[in-house]
Structures are given as structure tokens and as C-alpha cells.
Amino acid sequence: MDKTVNHLKNHRPLYFAIGFTLVFILYILFVLMSQSSCYRLDVGSNSLGLSIYNTEMVQSFFQARDQAQLICYSQFLKLWDVIFAVVSTAMLGSWIVYFFKSNRLLLLAPTVLGMIADWSENFLELLMLKTYSNSGAISETLVSLGSGLNIFKLTMVGLTYLFILVGIILLIKTLITRPKQV
């Protein structure tokens, strides 16, 4: 019994990482896909948060959708995308903790900063959408801030993936160079 408890305790970060990865996959498949379908188009961009954007791109993104789709997009940004950021941060962060153990918690900073940037970008997109709905125009300042936050978010995500890649490489190296047990 003690052996089983110690095994579970020693591998807890791995179990959390696997668990959050499953939650992430299930969230995308069963929540995110269905909740984003009401504003999706067959042609064109379906998200501002996946690219660097300018005023014309934002304007055409909003103009391509009717009022019901814009309301749906607003609701998506307020709730479902916020939850997605939390779930993805938990997943990526748990893998970093697994690969680097608790003595490298500073490596979690880009993951958390990316989540905060995503939330901030969502807030700015909601302001852009409100401005567009009220006047048909979009503030270039809001677009610049939103795009800047998006660049920062994507940079933080890139750093996070780099840390995870380095962790995988170090784990493989450790497994290869570990002396064989007889």
C-alpha cells in the first residue's frame, strides 16, 4: 500500500498534466467547437486572436457577420474563450511543472502572462465590437492595443511551447543516458 501511495505521490505532476490535457481536448471538442459555431463563416477569418490584425481586418471581420453572430461572438469572448485560456494554461503549466519539477516555477510565468494577455485582448475586442455596434467605426487605438496584446500572447505561447519542447528533450536524454538496471 505504501509503495502505491509513494508511486502516486511521485508521479502526481504527470497525472495532473495528463488530466488537464484530457480536459483541454474534451473542452475543445464538446464546448469550444459548439459555442463558436454560431459566429463561424465558411470563408474568411473566424478569430481575431489567432493573427496580428489591423483596423481593416477587424472591420471586415465584424462586417461579415450579422447582428446575431456578433452577439454570439461577444458572448463567446466573455465566457467560453476565458475558460479556454484557463484550461490551456492549466494544461501547459502542468506539463512545465512535470518536466522541470517545482524548483523551476518561474518557467510558468510566460504561460500565466499569456493567459492574462488573452483576457485583456478579449476585453479590447469587446470594446471594439461595442464601438462598431454603436457607430459602425472602430478605434485604431483599440485595434493597435489589441493587436499588440495578441503579439505578446503569441510570444508567451511560443516561449511556453519552447519550454515544453526543451523538457521533452531533457526527459528523452535522461532516459537514454540512464544506466540500465539489472
Residue, then its C-alpha position, 0 to 999 in steps of 0.5 A: m500500500d505504501k509503495t502505491v501511495n509513494h508511486l502516486k505521490n511521485h508521479r502526481p505532476l504527470y497525472f495532473a498534466i495528463g488530466f488537464t490535457l484530457v480536459f483541454i481536448l474534451y473542452i475543445l471538442f464538446v464546448l469550444m467547437s459548439q459555442s463558436s459555431c454560431y459566429r463561424l463563416d465558411v470563408g474568411s477569418n473566424s478569430l481575431g486572436l489567432s493573427i496580428y490584425n489591423t483596423e481593416m481586418v477587424q472591420s471586415f471581420f465584424q462586417a461579415r457577420d450579422q447582428a446575431q453572430l456578433i452577439c454570439y461572438s461577444q458572448f463567446l469572448k466573455l465566457w467560453d474563450v476565458i475558460f479556454a485560456v484557463v484550461s490551456t494554461a492549466m494544461l501547459g503549466s502542468w506539463i512545465v511543472y512535470f518536466f522541470k519539477s517545482n524548483r523551476l516555477l518561474l518557467l510558468a510565468p510566460t504561460v500565466l502572462g499569456m493567459i492574462a494577455d488573452w483576457s485583456e485582448n478579449f476585453l479590447e475586442l469587446l470594446m471594439l465590437k461595442t464601438y462598431s455596434n454603436s457607430g459602425a467605426i472602430s478605434e485604431t487605438l483599440v485595434s493597435l492595443g489589441s493587436g499588440l496584446n495578441i503579439f505578446k500572447l503569441t510570444m508567451v505561447g511560443l516561449t511556453y511551447l519552447f519550454i515544453l519542447v526543451g523538457i521533452i528533450l531533457l526527459i528523452k536524454t535522461l532516459i537514454t543516458r540512464p544506466k540500465q538496471v539489472 
